[in-house]
């Protein structure tokens, strides 16, 4: 029997906690196939838990203001996501989920999720939020490389994530070392090309 190192045990435990800490309640998940539904339940739980491992600049969130998780464009989570966050808070700030079309004012979000449905839209949104104190989270192998802070990637039907430290620094976000240990750490694609 193979014995896992303490670091591997810690990583496995944290991943399980991230996936299970925000269980979704029963409700309408929409027409997603079972495997996609499972994938987005894990991603929804991780979105909430990322917020607990990131520090925003003090000026980014006024006392008593809601902690806003924004979803741009295609919403793969549905109403179950909202229900799972009811009565939850981040550092004493109640969580509010808002959905935006591209033309809407997305300012005021602490977390902004962009689905993989429209890569061109993701690039435009990332450019407009490049220096804003917003945790941008998206999907796809290149999301973190093009300037997103956290990118979900699928690895053998498992949800993993990459963190772009350059993007986090530009946004003024401090990411916990505990979260960094679970991620693949990336830098901007332009910077990688120069090195």
For each residue, the residues with C-beta under 8 A, 3 or more apart:
1:
2:
3:
4: 8 9 12
5: 8 9
6: 9 10
7: 10 11 181
8: 4 5 11 12
9: 4 5 6 12 13
10: 6 7 13 14 181
11: 7 8 14 15 181 182
12: 4 8 9 15 16
13: 9 10 16 17
14: 10 11 17 18 178 181 182
15: 11 12 18 19 182
16: 12 13 19 20
17: 13 14 20 21 49
18: 14 15 21 45 46 49 182
19: 15 16 42 45 46 159
20: 16 17 23 45
21: 17 18 45 48 49
22: 44 45 48 49 84 85 88
23: 20 45 84
24: 27 41 44 45 80 81 83 84
25: 80 83 84
26: 80
27: 24 78 79 80 83
28: 78 79 80
29: 32 37 40 78 80
30: 78
31:
32: 29 36 37 40 76
33: 36 37
34: 37 38
35: 38 39 157
36: 32 33 39 40 76
37: 29 32 33 34 40 41
38: 34 35 41 42
39: 35 36 42 43 154 159
40: 29 32 36 37 43 44 76 77
41: 24 37 38 44 45 80
42: 19 38 39 45 46 159
43: 39 40 46 47 76 77 152 159
44: 22 24 40 41 47 48 77 80 81 84
45: 18 19 20 21 22 23 24 41 42 48 49 84
46: 18 19 42 43 49 50 152 159 161
47: 43 44 50 51 69 111 113 137
48: 21 22 44 45 51 52 69 84 85 88 95
49: 17 18 21 22 45 46 52 53
50: 46 47 53 54 111 135 137 150 179
51: 47 48 54 67 69 90 95 110 111 135
52: 48 49 90
53: 49 50 175 176 178 179
54: 50 51 135 173 174 175 176 179
55: 173 174 176
56: 60 61 110 133 135 172 173
57: 60 133 172 173
58: 61
59: 133
60: 56 57 110 133 172
61: 56 58 65 67 93 110
62: 65
63:
64: 93
65: 61 62 93
66: 93 94 95 96
67: 51 61 89 90 91 93 94 95 96 110 111
68: 95 96 97 98 108 109 110 111
69: 47 48 51 85 95 96 97 98 109 110 111 112 113
70: 97 98 99 100 106 109 111 112 113
71: 75 77 97 98 99 100 112 113 115
72: 99 100 102 106 112 113 114 115 121 125
73: 100 101 102 114 115 117 118 121
74: 115 117 118
75: 71 78 99 115
76: 32 36 40 43 115
77: 40 43 44 71 80 81
78: 27 28 29 30 75 81
79: 27 28 82 83
80: 24 25 26 27 28 29 41 44 77 83 84
81: 24 44 77 78 84 85 97
82: 79 85 86 97
83: 24 25 27 79 80 86
84: 22 23 24 25 44 45 48 80 81 88
85: 22 48 69 81 82 88 95 97
86: 82 83
87:
88: 22 48 84 85 94 95
89: 67 92 93 94 95
90: 51 52 67 93 95 110
91: 67
92: 89
93: 61 64 65 66 67 89 90
94: 66 67 88 89
95: 48 51 66 67 68 69 85 88 89 90
96: 66 67 68 69
97: 68 69 70 71 81 82 85
98: 68 69 70 71 109
99: 70 71 72 75
100: 70 71 72 73 104 105 106
101: 73 104
102: 72 73 121 124 125
103:
104: 100 101
105: 100 108
106: 70 72 100 109 112 125 129
107: 132
108: 68 105
109: 68 69 70 98 106 112 134
110: 51 56 60 61 67 68 69 90 133 134 135
111: 47 50 51 67 68 69 70 134 135 137
112: 69 70 71 72 106 109 125 129 134 135 136 137
113: 47 69 70 71 72 137 138
114: 72 73 121 122 125 126 136 137 138 139 143 148
115: 71 72 73 74 75 76 118 138 139
116: 119 122 138 139 140 143
117: 73 74
118: 73 74 115 121 122
119: 116 122 123 140 142
120: 123 124
121: 72 73 102 114 118 124 125
122: 114 116 118 119 125 126 138 140 143 146 148
123: 119 120 126 127 146 147
124: 102 120 121 127 128
125: 72 102 106 112 114 121 122 128 129 136
126: 114 122 123 129 130 136 146 147 148
127: 123 124 130 147
128: 124 125 132
129: 106 112 125 126 132 134 136 171
130: 126 127 147 167 170 171
131: 170 171
132: 107 128 129 171
133: 56 57 59 60 110 171 172 173
134: 109 110 111 112 129 171
135: 50 51 54 56 110 111 112 149 150 171 173
136: 112 114 125 126 129 147 148 149 150 167 171
137: 47 50 111 112 113 114 148 149 150 151 152
138: 113 114 115 116 122 143 148 150 151 152
139: 114 115 116 143 151 152 153
140: 116 119 122 143 151 152 153
141: 145 151 153
142: 119 145 146 151 189
143: 114 116 122 138 139 140 146 148 151 152 162
144: 148 149 150 151 162 163 164 167 186
145: 141 142 151 164 186 188 189 192
146: 122 123 126 142 143 189
147: 123 126 127 130 136 164 167 188
148: 114 122 126 136 137 138 143 144 151 164 167
149: 135 136 137 144 163 164 167 168 171 173 175
150: 50 135 136 137 138 144 161 162 163 164 183
151: 137 138 139 140 141 142 143 144 145 148 161 162 164 186
152: 43 46 137 138 139 140 143 159 160 161
153: 139 140 141 159 160 161 162 184
154: 39 157 158 159 160
155: 158 160
156:
157: 35 154
158: 154 155
159: 19 39 42 43 46 152 153 154
160: 152 153 154 155 183 184
161: 46 150 151 152 153 182 183 184
162: 143 144 150 151 153 183 184 185 186
163: 144 149 150 168 175 179 180 183 184 185 186
164: 144 145 147 148 149 150 151 167 168 186 187 188
165: 168 169 175 185 186 187
166: 169 170 187 188 191
167: 130 136 144 147 148 149 164 170 171 188
168: 149 163 164 165 171 173 174 175
169: 165 166 172 173
170: 130 131 166 167
171: 129 130 131 132 133 134 135 136 149 167 168
172: 56 57 60 133 169
173: 54 55 56 57 133 135 149 168 169
174: 54 55 168
175: 53 54 149 163 165 168 179 180
176: 53 54 55 179 180
177: 180 181
178: 14 53 181 182
179: 50 53 54 163 175 176 182 183
180: 163 175 176 177 183 185
181: 7 10 11 14 177 178
182: 11 14 15 18 161 178 179
183: 150 160 161 162 163 179 180
184: 153 160 161 162 163
185: 162 163 165 180
186: 144 145 151 162 163 164 165 192
187: 164 165 166 191 192
188: 145 147 164 166 167 191 192
189: 142 145 146 192 193
190: 193 194
191: 166 187 188 194 195
192: 145 186 187 188 189 195
193: 189 190
194: 190 191
195: 191 192
